[in-house]
Amino acid sequence: MVGPSAKRSASNYLSEKYQVSQRLICEAIVFCRTTARYVPTKDDSVTEAKLEELARKYPTRGMDTYYGMIRLEGLIWNRKRIVRVYRKMGLQLRRKYKKRINRPYREGLSQPIMPNVTWSIDFMSDALEDGRRLRTFNVIDDYNRQCLGIRTGVSMPSNRITRILDEIIETYGKPHALRCDNGPEFISFHIQQWAEEKGIELKYIQPGKPNQNGYMNDSTVLTEKMY
């Protein structure tokens, strides 16, 4: 369904192009002449800028999440106002993303010239005798392939990953970036928020190309020797 603002834009365009009366144009596009002559007086530029910023930063979120973030920032805006601007910008017509998001890989696999520049993180999985799945979380430094930590468990949610990384950071210091795949634990909102607070960049490889996280092979060999 086309809203009044879109029909008003169409009316102005047709009036300028064909130089016909507004009455004929409104009859053709089934638009009220009073609404066509109405000049909006509301300035939504600040609201549009904020929604555009949130839509770029959190493309898979929706209106309710944006509204909650805006209120947490202390902006006392009416919910109906945010909904109106949200719909006017067409943000409700968003693409359905897959669980594994295809993120652009901006650079090749290069070796740093010093420690704590880039760490590679990844999982390995196996099964116990009783059939339960076992996962190992591996962290290595791309500079010298040093294995900074290996943690095992039957469950590895994102909040446990951040706790493990905090423990390793206390020992070795903080890296500038983490290289990882597009697994659900690594693309979660929790780990993205943690990385933003720590000032650590998340470098996602392209789905289906594990060679872009090739330094993790050394950690894989070491893990296999342990079990």
N, C-alpha and C positions, 0 to 999 in steps of 0.2 A: 504494500500500500504506500502510495506516494504522499508525503506530508505537505502542509501548506507552504513551507519555505521552498520546497522543490518545485511546486506548481507556480509559485510567485516568480522564481527564476526562469521557468519555462515561459511564463507570460511575458516577462520583460524581453527575453530573447526573441520570441516571435514578433513582438511589437516592433523591435528595432530592425528585424530582418525583412518583414513583409509590409511594414508601414500601414497596418490596418487598425481599425478601432479596437479598443480594449473589450468592448461588448462581444464582438465576433470571436476574439481569441478566447474569452472566458467560456463562451458557449461551446467552442470546439474542444476545449480540454476539460469541460465540466468543472468550472472554477467560479466561486462567488466573486463578483466584482468588488464588493466591500473588502473582502479579505485580500484581493489583489492590490487594492490601493493602500492597504495598511502598511505603515512604515514602522518596523520594530525599533523600540527605544532601549532595549536591554543590551548591555555590553557583556557578552559572555567570553571575551578574549582570554581573561585569566583562567576561567574554568576550562576552556578548550585547551589552553596550553598545559594545564595540569593533567587533564585526561590523556592528552597526546603523549606526555612524558611517561605516565603510568602504563599506557598501552605499548610503548616501545620497550619499557623495562620488563614488563610482565605480560607478554603477548597471549598467554594461555589463560589469564584470569578474566573475570567478568565484572559486571557492574557492582555487585555487592562487595567484592574485594576492594575495588577502587574506592568505593564510598567509605569503607572502614579505614583505609589508609589515609584518605583526606581528613577524616575526623580525628585520627590519631595525630596528625600534624597540627591540629588546633584550628583548622579552617571550618568555621561554623556556617556551612552552606546548607541550604534546604535540600532535602533528598529529591524532591520533585524537580528542582532546578538541575541537579546533576543528571537525573534520568533524562530530562528534556535535551540537555546538551549532548549526552551520551548517544541518544538516538539520532539527533541531528547530524552528528559526526559519522554515523553509520558504524559505530564500534560494535553494535550487537550482531552485525553480519560478519562474524569472524570465521576463519578457517578452522576446521577440526584437525588438530595436530595429532600425530601418532605418538605412541608412548616414547619411542626413541626419536628424538628431534634431530633432524639433519642440520647440524651446526657447521658453518664454514670453517675450514682449517686454514688458518692464515699463514702458517709458515711450515717449513720442512723440519725434519728431525735433525737438529743440530746439537753438537756437544758443547755444553757451557765451558767456560775457561776458569771457573772457580766453583767451589761448593755452594750449596743453598741458592742456586739460581733457579733450577727447575727440578722438581721431584716427579717421578712417575709412580702412579698408584694403580693397582688392579687387583682382581680377585682370582683365586684358583678354587676349584671345587672337587670334592671327592665324596665317597660314601663310607660310612662305618659298617661294621659287621651286622648290626641290627637294621640296616637300611636307611638310617638317618643321614641326611646330607651334611657334609662338613665343608666349611668355607674358610679360606685363608686370605687375609688382607695384607698385601705386600706393598712396601714403600721403599724406593731406592732413589739415590741421588744420581742424576744423569751425568754429573761431572766425572766421577770415578766408579760408578756402578756399585757403590757401597749400599748394602742392604741396611736401611735405617730401622726397620721394624717388620716383624711378621706376627700377626695376631690371628688366632683361630677361633671358630665358634660355629654353632649351628644356625645362628642368625646374625646378620650384619646390617642393621638399619643405619640410616644416615646419621642419627644422633650418636651412635656408638663410633662411627667412623670419625666424627669430629673430635670425640673424646680421645681416641687413639692418636689422632694427628696432634692434638694439644700436648699429649705426653711426649711425643717425639720432638715437637718444637721446643719443649722445655730442656731437652737434652742437647739437640743439635742446632737450635736456632730456627728462625722462620725463613722459608723459601720465598722467592719472588713469584713463583707460579707452580701450579700443579697440573701435570698432564694426565688425562684420564679419558675413558671412553664415555659413551652416552647411556650407561646403565642407569636404572631408575634411582639407585642410591646417590649417584653423582649429579643427576640433573634435578634433584629435589630442591624445593624452596629452602629447606633448612640449611643444606650445605652451601647453597649460593649466598644466603644471608650471612653464614659464618665466614665465608671467604671475603665477603665485602667488608665485614667488621674487622677482619685481620689484615686487610689490604693485600690479599693474595689473589692473583689472576688464575682463573680456571681455563686451561687450554683443552678444549674438547676435540678429539680426533673425529674423522669422518666415519659414519657407521659402516661396518663391513670391511674396514681397512685396519686391522690390528697392527700392521707393520709400522703405522705412524706412531705407535707406542712400543717400538721395538726394543728399547732399553730394558723393558720389563722382562725380557727373555732371561737375563742373568739372574733375576730374582726368582724366576720360575724354576731354573735349574737348581738353585740353592734350596728352594722349598721341597722339590722332589727328593733331594738327598736326605731331608730331615724326616720324611715319612716313608 
